[in-house]
Amino acid sequence: MDILERLSQETGIKLSQIESTVKLLDEGNTVPFIARYRKEVTGGLDDTVLRELCDRLGYLRNLEEKKNDVKNLIEAQGLLTPELCEAIDAAETVTEVDDIYRPFRPKRKTRASVAKERGLEPLALLILEQRSAYEPSIEEEAEKYVDEEKGVENTKDAISGAKDIIAEIVSDNADYRREIRRLTFMNGTITSKQASEGESVYEQYYDFCEAVKTVPPHRILAMNRGEKEDFLKVSVNVDADIILNYLFYMVIVNPASPAFRYVASAICDSYDRLIAPSIEREIRSTLFDDAGESAIKLFSENLKNLLMQAPIKGKTVLGYDPGYRTGCKLAVVDKTGMVLDTAVIYPTKPHERIAQSKKVVLDLIKKYDIDIVSIGNGTASAESELFIAETLKECNSGTKYIVVSESGASVYSASKQGAEEFPDFDVTQRSAVSIARRLQDPLAELVKIDPKAIGVGQYQHDMKQARLDEALTGVVEDCVNAVGVDLNTASYSLLSYIAGINITAAKNIVKYRDENGEFKSRSAVKKVPRIGDKAYQQCAGFLRVPGSKEILDNTGVHPESYDAAKALLSEFGYSADDVKAGGLKSLRRDVRSRGAALVAERLGIGEPTLMDIISELEKPGRDIRDSLAAPILRDRVIEIGDLEVGMIMKGTVRNVIDFGAFVDIGVHQDGLVHISEICDKYIKHPSEMLSVGDIVTVKIKSVEVNKKRIGLTMKGI
């Protein structure tokens, strides 16, 4: 079975779809482009499926390369046989290939290699024959190998060396290792014990044991971190009799043989000294990899939902970065994201210049007609929220406030990009701007920050960083391309995630824009260095030029389909002016009444492309995020001490993790909805019901003011 057939079998996707999709990928097409503009070729595979397909394709190709390397290495030793070739070809994982290669891998000095150097291999093979009778006896035969110069001083040394060789032979058997790995996984437990004195966040794992096959991913990651920080000692254990019974069944061919006791001893030694430690490492590595993939998948889902939160458009925002000693930094950002003014106030300890600070805020609200104050949720945010709420009572402007996550704001502020964007601002002023802008357009602002710093994952620093970066970059790419960007206002960081545009090309676009003024059309971007025909094909459909004379330049219609779109309008008596005026309400109905397949055929396009064109023509310049729930704005403060069990409140889901979800209910301390409190039916994971950014109704289940813990439930409301 070749790679494409295997992909088809594993995914349930038709082989023809797999073949066409892989061809597109191999030709250098990007996932966003394929997902959006090659639906007819792929059969409508979306970006999530395409990413998974890419990952698996890469793994299988690497596996194939590994198989070929192993064959070549064994062949170089003159030991490659048809049976070995067949076994290598049949291997389904890299681990299985490694098992097969194990006996042929050059080894560092081992007890078995030393015994072989002493000439004891024939004796080992003789013992392994397990004859019913030996003449001369095994002990007498062993006397022939006594040689003090080689370090074999007596028959005991000779037999001991032979057993070392047998132990390694057993350990190196690929079939045995595969079955022992399975038996350990199915019957083993993972155990953690306290490794050092004192309290820690890992106390629940000080005496912990759970079956390997059922332990959830977040516990694996927690135990691994606890062990890394020297609080825990973690091990995988299995009843040795289960494994030894299997090995005895496979290796012992004649229990009545005089060789039995030697072979049995070698088997026990092989398992205790060679197999068990190795299998434990492999299983823990597999558990970690699987847990990491699970965490990356959850992180990716949370990140996608965070990036795709509804923007608050057309509002002037006052960004507020709370602080104590150095004061609270303010930045006024207009409706387009331009910074109008900055200030520093000192309403918090140790200064507490309340009256002076109120005057500054009220003057800014009046001068710039501020709609919303966006407060970062970091240090001093509780005092800052109280201050802003009290200040807003003194003006009748209708200004509201919201507390937003400032995760990553400091990372952006201290970054090279932050310095390039605001060279005259200090890091805290840049942070205030970021806090304001992430409310106006979360996607445009958050793409400037390393996704790992945004704070919607768990144990992200414990995962394989290259794999995490790859997955999260893919998420950001899919989100940015799903929304599209304004070619004339997008930052280079936002442009760099557009299909076909790398960071160099993105900077070239911004430089060209600065030097030559706004782009008048999509096609004008081809004048920019590093934007060739291939890059333009990939990126064009995701770029928007609202001021272009060509209305289609402000839609998701790809330039390659402009003629078809115009022919569609003409076919049903519409014009570009009708598109601008939003007067195509009946186009979809007209097409369906005539028959979408017939219309698509007449236009020379596929039916999926036809329906996409109609959607874009109906709402040119649309933002798919506008239909999502808007953030909750507030005008009064609630403290954790104000909460009472049974209170029902609205909140925003801030993070979804394996055992529940954290919800912001406006009291500076997110409450936890445990997975068992999300709904009445059984769910395997909180993400089945909740996503980051969801607006939910919750009831207070418990409040621990001293520990700042809030238990929430969504049941019985």
ABEGO torsion letter per residue (X at the ends): XBAAAAAAAAAGBBAAAAAAAAAAAAAGBBAAAAAAAAAAAAGGBBAAAAAAAAAAAAAAAAAAAAAAAAAAAAAAAGABBAAAAAAAAABABAAAAAAAAAAABBBBBBAAAAAAAAGAAAAAAAAAAGBABBOBBAAAAAAAABBAAAGBABAAAAAAAAAAAAAAAAAABAAAAAAAAAAAAAABBBBBBBABBEBBAAAAAABBBBBAAABBAAAAAAAAAAAAAGABBBBBBBBAAAAAAAAAAAABABAABAAAAAAAAAAAAAAAAAAAAAAAAAAAAAAAAAAAAAAAAAAAAAAAAAAABBBBBGBBBBBBBBBBAAEBBBBBBBAAGBBABBBBBBABOAAGBAAAAAAAAAAAAAAAGBABBBBBABBGAAAAAAAAAAAAAABAAGBBBBBBBABGAAAAAABAAAAAABAABBAAAAAAAAAAAAAABAAAAAAABBAAAAGABBGAAABBAAAAAAAAAAAAAAAAAAAEBBAAABBAAAAAABBGBBAAAAAAAAAAAAAAEBBABAAAAAABBGBBAAAAAAAAAABBBAABABAAAABABBAAAAAAAAAAAAAAGBBAAAAAAGAAAAAAAAAAAAEAAAAAAAAGBBAAAAAAAAAAAABBGBBAAAABBBBBBBABBBBAAABBBGBBBBBBBABBBAAEBBBBAGAGBBBBBBAAAABABBBABAAAABBBGBBBBBBBABBBAAAGBBBBBABGX
